[in-house]
Amino acid sequence: MTGPNVNARQPDARRALVFVDRPLVTDLIQLTLNHGLFVVRAARNLAEAVAILGLWPPHMAVIDMDHDDSSDLLLRLHASNSLTRSDTPILALTRRGDLRTKLKAFELGVDDILAMPFSPEELLARSIVITRRMSGIHRPIVPTIKLGEMVIDIVSREVRDGASVVHLSGIEQSLLYLLASRGGQVVSREEILDAVWGTDLIAESNIVDRHIRGLRVKLQDDYRRPRFIATVPGRGYRFIPSFYAHHDSA
């Protein structure tokens, strides 16, 4: 299956190592960053992360502090920096936003902290800031992602589909990104609730369906013959890759 199309990578794209134990979050990070400014490699475990450090030294690391091996990876990363005389910036992700957790992360040498769930534009902005600070590169942001005929501007939250332009709310953009990042795989309502609203949220049972309906209205996406978002009864929702959309409309 072909994943979402992204802009061609530029020659000086920043290499980003992603160390997160949730595939849904990893895919969301890859879709957000892989658009020209960054090229991402994800590690599922400590061994993979260490191998990437040795063969593909990153310009930035995104590390889930809730991962069991996060402290070990931070130690390995600092040791690698000492050997290469580099200073790889680290963006820490955490679901625990209390002061104690943040202070511990800073003591371990992270440069910035982002609470989960996060918005795509904040992830991009923080990633750009910490890599600029270390590298001195101040290239203008070109934050667009192409999904079939749909073009999304990350910062302005504008979606262009042909001649039409719509503006998404932060939740709607996160929903669209989350579904698109899975490349056509079904995402359950529980996974959506966890990734977009967070596990601590006690919400009404139809909050996901209600926001999906609002997103479909803005995208002019008929649920009976969807171009972008399909309902999978009893399971959840999935994003329709462009080649499926063309096939369905034939």
KELUM-193371 format. One record per residue (C-alpha): x, y, z. Coordinates in nm, 2 decimals, m for minus. Layout:
((X Y Z))
...
This chain:
((0.00 0.00 0.00))
((0.13 0.34 m0.09))
((0.14 0.60 0.19))
((0.06 0.97 0.17))
((0.27 1.17 m0.07))
((0.49 1.44 0.08))
((0.70 1.71 m0.07))
((1.04 1.62 m0.22))
((1.31 1.63 0.05))
((1.55 1.91 0.02))
((1.93 1.85 0.02))
((1.98 1.99 0.37))
((1.68 1.82 0.53))
((1.74 1.75 0.90))
((1.76 1.39 1.00))
((1.52 1.31 1.29))
((1.53 0.99 1.50))
((1.19 0.91 1.65))
((1.17 0.68 1.95))
((0.81 0.62 2.05))
((0.64 0.29 2.15))
((0.30 0.38 2.01))
((0.27 0.31 1.63))
((m0.02 0.55 1.59))
((0.19 0.84 1.74))
((0.50 0.74 1.54))
((0.30 0.75 1.21))
((0.16 1.09 1.31))
((0.51 1.23 1.37))
((0.64 1.09 1.05))
((0.36 1.25 0.85))
((0.40 1.58 1.02))
((0.78 1.61 0.98))
((0.85 1.42 0.65))
((0.77 1.71 0.42))
((1.10 1.85 0.31))
((1.25 2.01 0.62))
((1.30 1.67 0.79))
((1.36 1.31 0.70))
((1.25 1.07 0.98))
((1.36 0.72 1.09))
((1.17 0.55 1.36))
((1.30 0.30 1.61))
((1.08 0.05 1.79))
((1.33 m0.06 2.05))
((1.66 0.04 2.20))
((1.86 m0.18 1.97))
((1.71 m0.02 1.66))
((1.77 0.33 1.80))
((2.14 0.25 1.88))
((2.19 0.11 1.53))
((2.04 0.43 1.38))
((2.27 0.65 1.60))
((2.58 0.46 1.46))
((2.48 0.45 1.10))
((2.27 0.76 1.05))
((2.36 1.03 1.31))
((2.05 1.24 1.36))
((2.02 1.62 1.38))
((1.73 1.58 1.62))
((1.58 1.31 1.84))
((1.21 1.28 1.94))
((1.20 1.06 2.25))
((0.89 0.93 2.43))
((0.98 0.97 2.80))
((0.72 0.72 2.89))
((0.91 0.45 2.70))
((1.08 0.20 2.93))
((1.41 0.25 2.75))
((1.40 0.63 2.72))
((1.66 0.69 2.99))
((1.90 0.44 2.84))
((1.86 0.60 2.49))
((1.93 0.94 2.64))
((2.26 0.81 2.79))
((2.36 0.65 2.46))
((2.28 0.97 2.27))
((2.48 1.19 2.51))
((2.77 0.94 2.48))
((2.75 0.95 2.10))
((2.75 1.33 2.12))
((3.07 1.33 2.33))
((3.25 1.10 2.08))
((3.14 1.30 1.77))
((3.16 1.64 1.95))
((2.81 1.71 1.83))
((2.51 1.84 2.02))
((2.19 1.66 1.90))
((1.88 1.85 2.03))
((1.62 1.63 2.20))
((1.25 1.69 2.20))
((1.09 1.49 2.48))
((0.73 1.37 2.46))
((0.53 1.28 2.77))
((0.17 1.21 2.88))
((0.26 1.33 3.23))
((0.27 1.70 3.23))
((0.35 1.75 3.60))
((0.65 1.97 3.70))
((0.84 1.67 3.85))
((0.83 1.48 3.52))
((0.94 1.79 3.33))
((1.23 1.86 3.57))
((1.35 1.50 3.55))
((1.35 1.52 3.17))
((1.55 1.84 3.17))
((1.80 1.68 3.42))
((1.84 1.40 3.17))
((1.95 1.66 2.91))
((1.64 1.72 2.69))
((1.61 2.05 2.52))
((1.23 2.08 2.50))
((0.92 1.90 2.62))
((0.59 1.85 2.44))
((0.29 1.70 2.61))
((0.08 1.43 2.44))
((m0.16 1.45 2.28))
((0.00 1.73 2.07))
((m0.11 1.93 1.77))
((0.08 1.88 1.44))
((0.17 2.25 1.41))
((0.32 2.26 1.76))
((0.53 1.95 1.70))
((0.66 2.11 1.37))
((0.73 2.45 1.53))
((0.92 2.31 1.83))
((1.12 2.07 1.60))
((1.22 2.36 1.38))
((1.32 2.59 1.67))
((1.55 2.34 1.84))
((1.72 2.24 1.52))
((1.76 2.60 1.42))
((1.92 2.67 1.76))
((2.18 2.40 1.71))
((2.24 2.42 1.34))
((2.20 2.79 1.27))
((1.98 2.72 0.97))
((1.70 2.97 0.93))
((1.52 2.86 0.62))
((1.16 2.97 0.58))
((0.90 2.71 0.68))
((0.73 2.54 0.39))
((0.48 2.33 0.58))
((0.26 2.17 0.32))
((0.17 1.80 0.28))
((0.00 1.66 m0.03))
((m0.25 1.38 0.01))
((m0.38 1.28 m0.33))
((m0.55 1.60 m0.46))
((m0.56 1.75 m0.11))
((m0.29 1.99 0.00))
((m0.27 2.08 0.37))
((m0.09 2.38 0.52))
((0.03 2.27 0.86))
((0.06 2.62 1.02))
((m0.25 2.79 0.88))
((m0.46 2.47 0.89))
((m0.59 2.54 0.55))
((m0.69 2.25 0.32))
((m0.70 2.30 m0.05))
((m0.89 2.06 m0.27))
((m0.88 2.19 m0.62))
((m1.01 2.54 m0.62))
((m1.18 2.52 m0.28))
((m1.01 2.62 0.04))
((m1.13 2.53 0.39))
((m0.99 2.62 0.74))
((m0.97 2.34 1.00))
((m0.98 2.37 1.37))
((m0.69 2.22 1.57))
((m0.89 1.90 1.65))
((m1.01 1.86 1.29))
((m0.65 1.89 1.16))
((m0.53 1.64 1.42))
((m0.81 1.40 1.31))
((m0.72 1.43 0.95))
((m0.35 1.39 1.02))
((m0.41 1.09 1.24))
((m0.62 0.91 0.98))
((m0.39 1.00 0.69))
((m0.08 0.89 0.87))
((m0.22 0.53 0.88))
((m0.21 0.50 0.50))
((m0.56 0.34 0.47))
((m0.56 0.13 0.78))
((m0.86 0.14 1.01))
((m0.82 0.35 1.33))
((m1.06 0.27 1.61))
((m1.26 0.52 1.80))
((m1.07 0.44 2.11))
((m0.73 0.50 1.94))
((m0.86 0.83 1.80))
((m0.98 0.94 2.14))
((m0.65 0.84 2.30))
((m0.43 1.01 2.04))
((m0.63 1.33 1.99))
((m0.79 1.40 2.33))
((m0.57 1.19 2.57))
((m0.64 0.90 2.79))
((m0.74 1.11 3.09))
((m1.03 1.26 2.90))
((m1.38 1.14 3.01))
((m1.59 1.25 2.72))
((m1.93 1.18 2.58))
((m1.95 0.86 2.38))
((m2.01 1.03 2.04))
((m1.73 1.29 2.05))
((m1.52 1.12 1.78))
((m1.82 1.07 1.55))
((m1.93 1.43 1.60))
((m1.60 1.57 1.50))
((m1.56 1.34 1.21))
((m1.90 1.46 1.08))
((m1.78 1.82 1.11))
((m1.46 1.74 0.93))
((m1.65 1.57 0.65))
((m1.88 1.87 0.61))
((m1.58 2.10 0.57))
((m1.42 1.87 0.32))
((m1.75 1.82 0.14))
((m1.70 1.45 0.18))
((m2.02 1.25 0.14))
((m2.02 0.95 0.38))
((m2.22 0.74 0.13))
((m1.95 0.78 m0.14))
((m1.65 0.91 0.05))
((m1.34 1.05 m0.11))
((m1.13 1.10 0.20))
((m1.27 0.94 0.51))
((m1.45 0.60 0.51))
((m1.65 0.46 0.80))
((m1.58 0.09 0.88))
((m1.89 m0.03 1.08))
((m1.80 m0.17 1.42))
((m1.43 m0.08 1.38))
((m1.37 0.29 1.33))
((m1.25 0.51 1.04))
((m0.99 0.50 0.77))
((m0.84 0.75 0.53))
((m0.88 0.67 0.16))
((m0.55 0.69 m0.03))
((m0.58 0.88 m0.36))
((m0.56 0.57 m0.58))
((m0.86 0.42 m0.39))
((m1.05 0.74 m0.43))
((m0.99 0.75 m0.80))
((m1.10 0.38 m0.83))
((m1.42 0.44 m0.63))
((m1.53 0.74 m0.85))
((m1.47 0.56 m1.18))
